[in-house]
Amino acid sequence: MNGSQLWRSGGARSPVDEVNAPAVTCLCFEALSKWHLGEIASCQATMAEGISLAKELNDMHGLAFALAWAAALGQFERNPAEVDRLASDLIELTTRQNFALWLATGEVLRGWSRSVSGNTTEGIAWIEDGIRAYRATGAILYMPYLLALKAEALHLADRNSEALEAIREAEAVGERSAERWWSAELHRLRGVFLTALGADETQIEASFCEAIRIATQQKSILLATRAEATYEEYRRQKASALEGHGFRLPLR
């Protein structure tokens, strides 16, 4: 927020060209922070401002950055139509500008939206192609999140063992890079997939409890709320299962 205010006041001028206009970066991360704090309407307005500013400045790389995070924000909100729209804009822009990293990101996000909309075969293909292209750039810092999207798509295709493997890979990459911003979700998703596989309840409960602990420690109100709700739904369905009913947890 301080960075955004500096930009608006005209008090910051860089002596060199940045990869992205710093104000665009600040607005995107301000929006994402607001999402974690539960300020949804303000979050969406701030992200829209970031996209608008990138266009105004004719900052194509900044626009790719903003579109990618706006699509991720749509994914956080489980809005596949919005994700597909923004991913399409991102793919069109990055293909034209030859921005390999953000093109790959757009492909993964499009794959997630297609999978959630019911076309898991097409969706997984988009995701796997996108992750392959992302790796080819040498990048590592977005990979745990992208692998989490792959895990969700595999789960929707009833490929839960593979979904768990994607989570393990995401955690291993996160250990190497020290990237932690999606760690709570990785543990929550692990609990969902273990439940689908009928794993030991001690493992399942440990996954949900760790997700709640991490989200609370990181002060992500929405991720903590999501983990708590999934854990509560697990306990509710487990009680019903004792009466002979099977159960499956929602991804959200």
C-alpha positions, 0 to 999 in steps of 0.5 A: 500500500505504501508503494501504491501511495508513493506512485500516486504521489509522484514521489518515486522515480526509478533511474532504470527500466523495471521489468514491470512498472513497480506500481502494477506489482504493488497493486497486484500484491495489495489485492492478493493480501486483501484477499487473504484478509477477506476483503473481497470487494476491495481486493477485486477493485485493486486488481482491476486497477492494476490491470488498468494501470498496466494498459494505461502505461502500455506495460505489456509485461506488467499486464501479463503479470496482472492478468496472471494474478487476476486469473489466480484470484479467480481460482482462489474464488473457485470461479472457472468462467472468470479464470477461463476468460482471464487465462484466454486474455493472458494466452493471447497477450503472451503468445503475441509478446513471446512471454514464455513464463506467463504463457505457460502460467495461462495454460495451467490456469485454463486447464484448471478452469476446464477441469472444474467445468467438467472436461478433465481430459482436456484440462489435465492436458492443458495443465501438463503442457503448461507445467512442462513449458513452465519448467523449460523456462527454468522458473521455480517460484510459482511451481507449488501453486501450479502443481496444486492446480494439477492435483485438483484436476487429477482428483476431479478425474478420480486419479487420487493417488496421482493427485497426492503425488503432485502434492508431494512434488509441490511440497518438495519444490517449496522446500527447495525454494522456501515458497510458503504462500500456498502451503496451507492449501497443499495440506488441506488438499492432501487431507481431501485426497487422503479421504477420497482414498480411504486413508488412515484417519490419523493422517487425514486429521493431521493434514487438516490440522496442519493446514489450519495451523499454517493459515492461522500463523500466516494470518490468512483469514480465508485459507484458515476458514476454508481449512476449518470448513473442510475439516468440519465437513470431514468430521460430519461425513465421517460420523455419517460413514459410521452408519454405512454411508461413504463420503467425498469432500468438496475441493472448496 
